[in-house]
Amino acid sequence: MRLLLDANIFISYLLQPDEVSSITLIVEACVVGKATLLLPEALLAELAERVIHKPYLNARIQPEELAYLVTLLRQVGETISTIESAIPAVVTVRGIGYRFEG
């Protein structure tokens, strides 16, 4: 499975890394190789910028924690170029599961 995650997922993970949640399970699945993390360089830049420039996040996330996660993501992720085209919406269809629209 290949995953493209939003910076908010990683911010939530940094805020509560020890909490068992769907977010920690997804991030940890990428780290241990159960899923392939697709990693656009812009995502890491957005993550760092938001943590550094938002006082609430900056007060709760240590620079070392952010640096460690970014390094780890670079090691386990598959770097991809910036996606220029529209990404199809994912919708839930009762009884069927998920499908793409667009």
Phi and psi in radians as a Rosetta constraint file:
Dihedral C 1 N 2 CA 2 C 2 CIRCULARHARMONIC -1.929 0.35
Dihedral N 2 CA 2 C 2 N 3 CIRCULARHARMONIC 2.314 0.35
Dihedral C 2 N 3 CA 3 C 3 CIRCULARHARMONIC -2.148 0.35
Dihedral N 3 CA 3 C 3 N 4 CIRCULARHARMONIC 2.377 0.35
Dihedral C 3 N 4 CA 4 C 4 CIRCULARHARMONIC -2.021 0.35
Dihedral N 4 CA 4 C 4 N 5 CIRCULARHARMONIC 1.923 0.35
Dihedral C 4 N 5 CA 5 C 5 CIRCULARHARMONIC -1.860 0.35
Dihedral N 5 CA 5 C 5 N 6 CIRCULARHARMONIC 2.641 0.35
Dihedral C 5 N 6 CA 6 C 6 CIRCULARHARMONIC -1.410 0.35
Dihedral N 6 CA 6 C 6 N 7 CIRCULARHARMONIC 2.679 0.35
Dihedral C 6 N 7 CA 7 C 7 CIRCULARHARMONIC -0.995 0.35
Dihedral N 7 CA 7 C 7 N 8 CIRCULARHARMONIC -0.538 0.35
Dihedral C 7 N 8 CA 8 C 8 CIRCULARHARMONIC -1.066 0.35
Dihedral N 8 CA 8 C 8 N 9 CIRCULARHARMONIC -0.551 0.35
Dihedral C 8 N 9 CA 9 C 9 CIRCULARHARMONIC -1.096 0.35
Dihedral N 9 CA 9 C 9 N 10 CIRCULARHARMONIC -0.798 0.35
Dihedral C 9 N 10 CA 10 C 10 CIRCULARHARMONIC -1.234 0.35
Dihedral N 10 CA 10 C 10 N 11 CIRCULARHARMONIC -0.588 0.35
Dihedral C 10 N 11 CA 11 C 11 CIRCULARHARMONIC -1.130 0.35
Dihedral N 11 CA 11 C 11 N 12 CIRCULARHARMONIC -0.789 0.35
Dihedral C 11 N 12 CA 12 C 12 CIRCULARHARMONIC -1.057 0.35
Dihedral N 12 CA 12 C 12 N 13 CIRCULARHARMONIC -0.697 0.35
Dihedral C 12 N 13 CA 13 C 13 CIRCULARHARMONIC -1.086 0.35
Dihedral N 13 CA 13 C 13 N 14 CIRCULARHARMONIC -0.779 0.35
Dihedral C 13 N 14 CA 14 C 14 CIRCULARHARMONIC -1.134 0.35
Dihedral N 14 CA 14 C 14 N 15 CIRCULARHARMONIC -0.557 0.35
Dihedral C 14 N 15 CA 15 C 15 CIRCULARHARMONIC -1.274 0.35
Dihedral N 15 CA 15 C 15 N 16 CIRCULARHARMONIC -0.545 0.35
Dihedral C 15 N 16 CA 16 C 16 CIRCULARHARMONIC -2.502 0.35
Dihedral N 16 CA 16 C 16 N 17 CIRCULARHARMONIC 1.131 0.35
Dihedral C 16 N 17 CA 17 C 17 CIRCULARHARMONIC -1.187 0.35
Dihedral N 17 CA 17 C 17 N 18 CIRCULARHARMONIC -0.391 0.35
Dihedral C 17 N 18 CA 18 C 18 CIRCULARHARMONIC -1.658 0.35
Dihedral N 18 CA 18 C 18 N 19 CIRCULARHARMONIC -0.105 0.35
Dihedral C 18 N 19 CA 19 C 19 CIRCULARHARMONIC -1.395 0.35
Dihedral N 19 CA 19 C 19 N 20 CIRCULARHARMONIC 2.325 0.35
Dihedral C 19 N 20 CA 20 C 20 CIRCULARHARMONIC -1.399 0.35
Dihedral N 20 CA 20 C 20 N 21 CIRCULARHARMONIC 1.973 0.35
Dihedral C 20 N 21 CA 21 C 21 CIRCULARHARMONIC -2.624 0.35
Dihedral N 21 CA 21 C 21 N 22 CIRCULARHARMONIC 3.015 0.35
Dihedral C 21 N 22 CA 22 C 22 CIRCULARHARMONIC -1.084 0.35
Dihedral N 22 CA 22 C 22 N 23 CIRCULARHARMONIC -0.586 0.35
Dihedral C 22 N 23 CA 23 C 23 CIRCULARHARMONIC -1.146 0.35
Dihedral N 23 CA 23 C 23 N 24 CIRCULARHARMONIC -0.852 0.35
Dihedral C 23 N 24 CA 24 C 24 CIRCULARHARMONIC -1.131 0.35
Dihedral N 24 CA 24 C 24 N 25 CIRCULARHARMONIC -0.650 0.35
Dihedral C 24 N 25 CA 25 C 25 CIRCULARHARMONIC -1.118 0.35
Dihedral N 25 CA 25 C 25 N 26 CIRCULARHARMONIC -0.700 0.35
Dihedral C 25 N 26 CA 26 C 26 CIRCULARHARMONIC -1.177 0.35
Dihedral N 26 CA 26 C 26 N 27 CIRCULARHARMONIC -0.837 0.35
Dihedral C 26 N 27 CA 27 C 27 CIRCULARHARMONIC -1.098 0.35
Dihedral N 27 CA 27 C 27 N 28 CIRCULARHARMONIC -0.775 0.35
Dihedral C 27 N 28 CA 28 C 28 CIRCULARHARMONIC -1.157 0.35
Dihedral N 28 CA 28 C 28 N 29 CIRCULARHARMONIC -0.583 0.35
Dihedral C 28 N 29 CA 29 C 29 CIRCULARHARMONIC -1.087 0.35
Dihedral N 29 CA 29 C 29 N 30 CIRCULARHARMONIC -0.672 0.35
Dihedral C 29 N 30 CA 30 C 30 CIRCULARHARMONIC -1.174 0.35
Dihedral N 30 CA 30 C 30 N 31 CIRCULARHARMONIC -0.738 0.35
Dihedral C 30 N 31 CA 31 C 31 CIRCULARHARMONIC -1.138 0.35
Dihedral N 31 CA 31 C 31 N 32 CIRCULARHARMONIC -0.694 0.35
Dihedral C 31 N 32 CA 32 C 32 CIRCULARHARMONIC -1.571 0.35
Dihedral N 32 CA 32 C 32 N 33 CIRCULARHARMONIC 0.029 0.35
Dihedral C 32 N 33 CA 33 C 33 CIRCULARHARMONIC 1.556 0.35
Dihedral N 33 CA 33 C 33 N 34 CIRCULARHARMONIC 0.207 0.35
Dihedral C 33 N 34 CA 34 C 34 CIRCULARHARMONIC -1.353 0.35
Dihedral N 34 CA 34 C 34 N 35 CIRCULARHARMONIC -0.324 0.35
Dihedral C 34 N 35 CA 35 C 35 CIRCULARHARMONIC -2.482 0.35
Dihedral N 35 CA 35 C 35 N 36 CIRCULARHARMONIC 2.637 0.35
Dihedral C 35 N 36 CA 36 C 36 CIRCULARHARMONIC -1.665 0.35
Dihedral N 36 CA 36 C 36 N 37 CIRCULARHARMONIC 2.133 0.35
Dihedral C 36 N 37 CA 37 C 37 CIRCULARHARMONIC -1.513 0.35
Dihedral N 37 CA 37 C 37 N 38 CIRCULARHARMONIC 2.105 0.35
Dihedral C 37 N 38 CA 38 C 38 CIRCULARHARMONIC -1.494 0.35
Dihedral N 38 CA 38 C 38 N 39 CIRCULARHARMONIC 2.219 0.35
Dihedral C 38 N 39 CA 39 C 39 CIRCULARHARMONIC -2.258 0.35
Dihedral N 39 CA 39 C 39 N 40 CIRCULARHARMONIC 1.597 0.35
Dihedral C 39 N 40 CA 40 C 40 CIRCULARHARMONIC -1.266 0.35
Dihedral N 40 CA 40 C 40 N 41 CIRCULARHARMONIC 2.442 0.35
Dihedral C 40 N 41 CA 41 C 41 CIRCULARHARMONIC -1.028 0.35
Dihedral N 41 CA 41 C 41 N 42 CIRCULARHARMONIC -0.563 0.35
Dihedral C 41 N 42 CA 42 C 42 CIRCULARHARMONIC -1.083 0.35
Dihedral N 42 CA 42 C 42 N 43 CIRCULARHARMONIC -0.518 0.35
Dihedral C 42 N 43 CA 43 C 43 CIRCULARHARMONIC -1.130 0.35
Dihedral N 43 CA 43 C 43 N 44 CIRCULARHARMONIC -0.783 0.35
Dihedral C 43 N 44 CA 44 C 44 CIRCULARHARMONIC -1.145 0.35
Dihedral N 44 CA 44 C 44 N 45 CIRCULARHARMONIC -0.661 0.35
Dihedral C 44 N 45 CA 45 C 45 CIRCULARHARMONIC -1.123 0.35
Dihedral N 45 CA 45 C 45 N 46 CIRCULARHARMONIC -0.754 0.35
Dihedral C 45 N 46 CA 46 C 46 CIRCULARHARMONIC -1.095 0.35
Dihedral N 46 CA 46 C 46 N 47 CIRCULARHARMONIC -0.761 0.35
Dihedral C 46 N 47 CA 47 C 47 CIRCULARHARMONIC -1.017 0.35
Dihedral N 47 CA 47 C 47 N 48 CIRCULARHARMONIC -0.905 0.35
Dihedral C 47 N 48 CA 48 C 48 CIRCULARHARMONIC -1.093 0.35
Dihedral N 48 CA 48 C 48 N 49 CIRCULARHARMONIC -0.773 0.35
Dihedral C 48 N 49 CA 49 C 49 CIRCULARHARMONIC -1.067 0.35
Dihedral N 49 CA 49 C 49 N 50 CIRCULARHARMONIC -0.778 0.35
Dihedral C 49 N 50 CA 50 C 50 CIRCULARHARMONIC -1.159 0.35
Dihedral N 50 CA 50 C 50 N 51 CIRCULARHARMONIC -0.741 0.35
Dihedral C 50 N 51 CA 51 C 51 CIRCULARHARMONIC -1.158 0.35
Dihedral N 51 CA 51 C 51 N 52 CIRCULARHARMONIC -0.702 0.35
Dihedral C 51 N 52 CA 52 C 52 CIRCULARHARMONIC -1.266 0.35
Dihedral N 52 CA 52 C 52 N 53 CIRCULARHARMONIC -0.690 0.35
Dihedral C 52 N 53 CA 53 C 53 CIRCULARHARMONIC -1.670 0.35
Dihedral N 53 CA 53 C 53 N 54 CIRCULARHARMONIC -0.212 0.35
Dihedral C 53 N 54 CA 54 C 54 CIRCULARHARMONIC -1.693 0.35
Dihedral N 54 CA 54 C 54 N 55 CIRCULARHARMONIC 2.019 0.35
Dihedral C 54 N 55 CA 55 C 55 CIRCULARHARMONIC -0.944 0.35
Dihedral N 55 CA 55 C 55 N 56 CIRCULARHARMONIC -0.698 0.35
Dihedral C 55 N 56 CA 56 C 56 CIRCULARHARMONIC -1.063 0.35
Dihedral N 56 CA 56 C 56 N 57 CIRCULARHARMONIC -0.780 0.35
Dihedral C 56 N 57 CA 57 C 57 CIRCULARHARMONIC -1.275 0.35
Dihedral N 57 CA 57 C 57 N 58 CIRCULARHARMONIC -0.717 0.35
Dihedral C 57 N 58 CA 58 C 58 CIRCULARHARMONIC -1.076 0.35
Dihedral N 58 CA 58 C 58 N 59 CIRCULARHARMONIC -0.579 0.35
Dihedral C 58 N 59 CA 59 C 59 CIRCULARHARMONIC -1.312 0.35
Dihedral N 59 CA 59 C 59 N 60 CIRCULARHARMONIC -0.413 0.35
Dihedral C 59 N 60 CA 60 C 60 CIRCULARHARMONIC -1.829 0.35
Dihedral N 60 CA 60 C 60 N 61 CIRCULARHARMONIC -0.339 0.35
Dihedral C 60 N 61 CA 61 C 61 CIRCULARHARMONIC -2.019 0.35
Dihedral N 61 CA 61 C 61 N 62 CIRCULARHARMONIC 2.071 0.35
Dihedral C 61 N 62 CA 62 C 62 CIRCULARHARMONIC -1.261 0.35
Dihedral N 62 CA 62 C 62 N 63 CIRCULARHARMONIC 2.526 0.35
Dihedral C 62 N 63 CA 63 C 63 CIRCULARHARMONIC -0.965 0.35
Dihedral N 63 CA 63 C 63 N 64 CIRCULARHARMONIC -0.609 0.35
Dihedral C 63 N 64 CA 64 C 64 CIRCULARHARMONIC -1.164 0.35
Dihedral N 64 CA 64 C 64 N 65 CIRCULARHARMONIC -0.634 0.35
Dihedral C 64 N 65 CA 65 C 65 CIRCULARHARMONIC -1.159 0.35
Dihedral N 65 CA 65 C 65 N 66 CIRCULARHARMONIC -0.759 0.35
Dihedral C 65 N 66 CA 66 C 66 CIRCULARHARMONIC -1.105 0.35
Dihedral N 66 CA 66 C 66 N 67 CIRCULARHARMONIC -0.825 0.35
Dihedral C 66 N 67 CA 67 C 67 CIRCULARHARMONIC -1.071 0.35
Dihedral N 67 CA 67 C 67 N 68 CIRCULARHARMONIC -0.715 0.35
Dihedral C 67 N 68 CA 68 C 68 CIRCULARHARMONIC -1.107 0.35
Dihedral N 68 CA 68 C 68 N 69 CIRCULARHARMONIC -0.794 0.35
Dihedral C 68 N 69 CA 69 C 69 CIRCULARHARMONIC -1.127 0.35
Dihedral N 69 CA 69 C 69 N 70 CIRCULARHARMONIC -0.760 0.35
Dihedral C 69 N 70 CA 70 C 70 CIRCULARHARMONIC -1.073 0.35
Dihedral N 70 CA 70 C 70 N 71 CIRCULARHARMONIC -0.767 0.35
Dihedral C 70 N 71 CA 71 C 71 CIRCULARHARMONIC -1.078 0.35
Dihedral N 71 CA 71 C 71 N 72 CIRCULARHARMONIC -0.781 0.35
Dihedral C 71 N 72 CA 72 C 72 CIRCULARHARMONIC -1.090 0.35
Dihedral N 72 CA 72 C 72 N 73 CIRCULARHARMONIC -0.775 0.35
Dihedral C 72 N 73 CA 73 C 73 CIRCULARHARMONIC -1.090 0.35
Dihedral N 73 CA 73 C 73 N 74 CIRCULARHARMONIC -0.681 0.35
Dihedral C 73 N 74 CA 74 C 74 CIRCULARHARMONIC -1.118 0.35
Dihedral N 74 CA 74 C 74 N 75 CIRCULARHARMONIC -0.602 0.35
Dihedral C 74 N 75 CA 75 C 75 CIRCULARHARMONIC -1.266 0.35
Dihedral N 75 CA 75 C 75 N 76 CIRCULARHARMONIC -0.682 0.35
Dihedral C 75 N 76 CA 76 C 76 CIRCULARHARMONIC -1.714 0.35
Dihedral N 76 CA 76 C 76 N 77 CIRCULARHARMONIC -0.320 0.35
Dihedral C 76 N 77 CA 77 C 77 CIRCULARHARMONIC -1.500 0.35
Dihedral N 77 CA 77 C 77 N 78 CIRCULARHARMONIC 2.815 0.35
Dihedral C 77 N 78 CA 78 C 78 CIRCULARHARMONIC -1.754 0.35
Dihedral N 78 CA 78 C 78 N 79 CIRCULARHARMONIC 1.915 0.35
Dihedral C 78 N 79 CA 79 C 79 CIRCULARHARMONIC -1.184 0.35
Dihedral N 79 CA 79 C 79 N 80 CIRCULARHARMONIC 2.293 0.35
Dihedral C 79 N 80 CA 80 C 80 CIRCULARHARMONIC -2.226 0.35
Dihedral N 80 CA 80 C 80 N 81 CIRCULARHARMONIC 2.753 0.35
Dihedral C 80 N 81 CA 81 C 81 CIRCULARHARMONIC -1.315 0.35
Dihedral N 81 CA 81 C 81 N 82 CIRCULARHARMONIC 2.880 0.35
Dihedral C 81 N 82 CA 82 C 82 CIRCULARHARMONIC -1.068 0.35
Dihedral N 82 CA 82 C 82 N 83 CIRCULARHARMONIC 2.359 0.35
Dihedral C 82 N 83 CA 83 C 83 CIRCULARHARMONIC -1.427 0.35
Dihedral N 83 CA 83 C 83 N 84 CIRCULARHARMONIC 2.055 0.35
Dihedral C 83 N 84 CA 84 C 84 CIRCULARHARMONIC -1.637 0.35
Dihedral N 84 CA 84 C 84 N 85 CIRCULARHARMONIC -0.535 0.35
Dihedral C 84 N 85 CA 85 C 85 CIRCULARHARMONIC -1.485 0.35
Dihedral N 85 CA 85 C 85 N 86 CIRCULARHARMONIC 2.874 0.35
Dihedral C 85 N 86 CA 86 C 86 CIRCULARHARMONIC -1.175 0.35
Dihedral N 86 CA 86 C 86 N 87 CIRCULARHARMONIC 2.422 0.35
Dihedral C 86 N 87 CA 87 C 87 CIRCULARHARMONIC -1.614 0.35
Dihedral N 87 CA 87 C 87 N 88 CIRCULARHARMONIC 2.272 0.35
Dihedral C 87 N 88 CA 88 C 88 CIRCULARHARMONIC -1.148 0.35
Dihedral N 88 CA 88 C 88 N 89 CIRCULARHARMONIC 2.569 0.35
Dihedral C 88 N 89 CA 89 C 89 CIRCULARHARMONIC -1.269 0.35
Dihedral N 89 CA 89 C 89 N 90 CIRCULARHARMONIC 2.568 0.35
Dihedral C 89 N 90 CA 90 C 90 CIRCULARHARMONIC -1.884 0.35
Dihedral N 90 CA 90 C 90 N 91 CIRCULARHARMONIC 2.244 0.35
Dihedral C 90 N 91 CA 91 C 91 CIRCULARHARMONIC -2.187 0.35
Dihedral N 91 CA 91 C 91 N 92 CIRCULARHARMONIC 2.683 0.35
Dihedral C 91 N 92 CA 92 C 92 CIRCULARHARMONIC -1.655 0.35
Dihedral N 92 CA 92 C 92 N 93 CIRCULARHARMONIC 2.269 0.35
Dihedral C 92 N 93 CA 93 C 93 CIRCULARHARMONIC -2.015 0.35
Dihedral N 93 CA 93 C 93 N 94 CIRCULARHARMONIC 2.036 0.35
Dihedral C 93 N 94 CA 94 C 94 CIRCULARHARMONIC -0.955 0.35
Dihedral N 94 CA 94 C 94 N 95 CIRCULARHARMONIC 2.214 0.35
Dihedral C 94 N 95 CA 95 C 95 CIRCULARHARMONIC 1.499 0.35
Dihedral N 95 CA 95 C 95 N 96 CIRCULARHARMONIC -0.248 0.35
Dihedral C 95 N 96 CA 96 C 96 CIRCULARHARMONIC -1.926 0.35
Dihedral N 96 CA 96 C 96 N 97 CIRCULARHARMONIC -0.660 0.35
Dihedral C 96 N 97 CA 97 C 97 CIRCULARHARMONIC 1.994 0.35
Dihedral N 97 CA 97 C 97 N 98 CIRCULARHARMONIC -2.303 0.35
Dihedral C 97 N 98 CA 98 C 98 CIRCULARHARMONIC -1.963 0.35
Dihedral N 98 CA 98 C 98 N 99 CIRCULARHARMONIC 2.581 0.35
Dihedral C 98 N 99 CA 99 C 99 CIRCULARHARMONIC -2.541 0.35
Dihedral N 99 CA 99 C 99 N 100 CIRCULARHARMONIC 2.821 0.35
Dihedral C 99 N 100 CA 100 C 100 CIRCULARHARMONIC -1.691 0.35
Dihedral N 100 CA 100 C 100 N 101 CIRCULARHARMONIC 2.489 0.35
Dihedral C 100 N 101 CA 101 C 101 CIRCULARHARMONIC -2.127 0.35
Dihedral N 101 CA 101 C 101 N 102 CIRCULARHARMONIC 2.602 0.35
